[in-house]
């Protein structure tokens, strides 16, 4: 028996199993171009560290933690260097464009307070259990659960208001 | 999959990730990994007359060719343990190997000019593989003859094992090793595949 025969999955399988969930999380947190860059940087960093990952690690949580830190770095960099807009961008219409029906919902997720946004995105879109969400956000499982509930309530209000408007 | 709990169905639109965008990101990851020196093993598959072959290469060269009978997923898992888990589907590194194998199956190529990484074979098995490359296209040799050429005339069975565990079948021609009585003997890709290769080379 050889100790190094512990089964390690080929990284391609990690991309298969977790790539879509991490991309959903990135896209919910960031603008599209930033989301794709963050996904790529996350998986490249993960590939670099992968041989040293402990076999009992929660891989999904590990990947989302890397993505989370990169997203925070991006937000900080953007805050440090505000780019003056020539004109206030118009809010995209949320009706009459079937291909993009939920731009408002997407925008709403990005404007949630960070803990609520993180809890909603990592639990509902990336399927991470609450105790892992809590660890990732630096809070307890119970607090992560409450943040998610608050976030969902806020989003549902926005979503319903928006859809009633569209129906009129 | 996305978590769905009562009253959260309205989030479904946020869960959409289109396949085309995702495969674009995968290709970008493979490119960037190769550029950063993080792509320890690249792989792809090719269709051939003996079935879908898995091709895998390190930065040094082709490290593995595998038949469907070996189970490609199992082969990749074994590579993760023995070579490195930094494995990605990345066809670019295998362009030359795919092209030369296509030419071989089209009977326009009689020998391979690929860089090979023989790290999966050691000792006597490695010595056997080195002698296999001396059996010319369209020729055959007996297990006993290969044992003698490898310096251990009595190791006929060990030659059989070395052939069965050849990490680079087709490219290192273990299919050209047959029984002394003229029957074709076993093959890692199955005896049908061995017959196809021998017929292909005989017809050229």
Interface residues (C-beta under 8 A of the other chain):
Chain A: X4 X5 X6 X7 X8 X9 X10 X11 X12 X13 X15 X19 X20 X21 X23 X24 X27 X28 X36 X39 X40 X43 X44 X47 X48 X50 X51 X101 X102 X105 X106 X109 X120 X123 X124 X125 X127 X152 X155 X156 X159
Chain B: X1 X2 X3 X5 X7 X8 X10 X11 X13 X14 X15 X17 X21 X22 X25 X26 X28 X29 X32 X33 X36 X38 X41 X43 X76 X77 X79 X80 X81 X84 X85 X86 X87 X88 X89
